[in-house]
Amino acid sequence: MADLAERALAAANTIAVVGLSRNPAKSAHSVPAALQAHGFRIIPVHPSADELLGEKVYRSLTEIPEPVDIVDVFRPAPEAPGIARQAVAIGAKTLWLQQGIVSAEARRIAAEAGLDYVEDRCIAVVRALAQITKIGTH
């Protein structure tokens, strides 16, 4: 039986990435790029970029004009509760904190709003191990 992270990712199509990096050498760039290469719709959230991975960049989650399945977080743990509140506000289904990011407050916010919650796990590793792809499924 797949765990919560695998189930959430398998059910997702659109992933908003908070903190998507301009630097291709950073995991905050290569991980979303890998997800995009496997057919996921990536929506970058970045404070100053205009386009990343060929997609329009939004300054915050609340500016995104379409439904988001997963909010994937590449920001420091102290920022996670605020991001969790935005994820709740936009009706995301899952809040995912990347490997190395843990936040009890973000977990509480997500749980109280009924969001699935994953922390301290790399979404690209989960995708690869579970062999989840969206190519050819649209």
C-alpha positions in Angstrom: 0.0 0.0 0.0 1.3 3.4 -1.0 2.0 5.9 1.8 0.4 9.3 2.1 3.2 11.0 0.2 2.9 8.6 -2.7 -0.9 8.8 -2.8 -0.9 12.6 -2.7 1.7 12.8 -5.5 -0.1 10.2 -7.6 -3.4 12.1 -7.3 -1.8 15.5 -8.2 -1.4 17.3 -11.5 -0.5 20.8 -10.5 2.3 21.6 -8.0 3.0 25.2 -6.8 6.7 25.4 -5.8 7.4 28.1 -3.2 11.1 29.0 -3.4 11.8 27.6 -6.9 15.4 28.7 -7.6 16.8 30.4 -10.6 20.0 28.4 -10.1 19.9 25.1 -12.0 22.6 23.6 -9.6 20.2 23.9 -6.6 17.7 21.2 -5.7 15.1 24.0 -5.5 15.4 24.2 -9.3 16.4 20.6 -10.3 13.6 18.9 -8.3 10.7 21.0 -9.9 12.4 20.6 -13.3 12.4 16.8 -12.8 8.7 16.8 -11.8 7.9 19.0 -14.9 9.8 16.5 -17.1 7.5 13.7 -15.8 4.4 15.6 -16.8 3.4 17.6 -13.7 2.3 21.2 -14.1 4.7 23.4 -12.1 3.7 26.8 -11.0 6.8 28.8 -9.6 6.4 31.1 -6.6 9.4 33.4 -6.3 9.7 37.0 -5.0 11.4 38.5 -8.0 11.7 36.2 -11.1 9.2 36.6 -13.9 9.6 33.2 -15.6 11.1 30.0 -14.4 11.0 26.6 -16.1 9.1 28.3 -18.9 6.3 29.2 -16.6 4.9 32.5 -15.3 6.1 33.2 -11.8 3.8 34.4 -9.0 4.8 36.4 -6.0 2.6 34.4 -3.6 0.3 31.4 -3.6 -2.7 33.6 -3.3 -1.9 35.2 -6.7 -2.2 31.8 -8.6 -5.4 31.9 -10.7 -5.9 28.1 -10.9 -6.4 25.2 -8.6 -3.2 23.8 -6.9 -3.0 20.2 -5.8 0.3 20.3 -3.9 2.3 23.2 -2.4 5.9 22.1 -2.4 8.1 24.2 -0.1 11.8 25.1 -0.6 12.0 27.8 2.0 13.4 27.8 5.6 11.2 26.2 8.3 10.4 29.5 10.0 8.5 30.5 6.8 6.5 27.3 6.6 3.6 28.4 8.9 2.9 31.5 6.7 3.1 29.3 3.6 0.8 26.8 5.2 -1.8 29.5 5.8 -1.6 30.5 2.1 -1.9 26.9 1.1 -5.1 26.6 3.1 -6.4 29.9 1.7 -6.1 28.7 -1.9 -7.6 25.3 -1.2 -4.5 23.2 -1.9 -4.9 19.5 -1.1 -1.4 18.9 0.2 1.4 20.9 1.9 4.8 19.3 1.2 7.9 20.5 3.0 11.1 19.4 1.2 13.8 17.3 2.8 15.4 19.0 5.8 12.3 21.2 6.5 10.2 20.4 9.6 7.5 22.7 11.2 5.2 21.6 13.9 3.1 24.8 13.4 2.8 24.2 9.6 1.7 20.6 10.4 -0.9 21.9 12.8 -2.3 24.5 10.3 -2.5 21.9 7.6 -4.1 19.3 9.8 -6.7 21.7 11.2 -7.7 22.6 7.6 -7.8 19.0 6.4 -4.8 19.2 4.1 -2.5 16.2 3.7 0.9 17.0 5.1 4.3 15.7 4.2 7.6 17.0 5.7 11.3 16.3 5.5 10.9 14.3 2.2 12.1 15.0 -1.3 9.1 15.0 -3.7 11.4 13.9 -6.6 12.7 10.9 -4.6 9.2 9.9 -3.8 8.2 10.3 -7.4 11.2 8.2 -8.7 10.8 5.4 -6.1 7.1 5.1 -6.8 7.5 5.6 -10.5 4.8 8.2 -10.7 4.5 10.0 -14.0 1.8 12.1 -15.7 3.2 11.8 -19.2 0.5 10.4 -21.5 -2.2 10.7 -18.8 -3.7 14.0 -20.0 
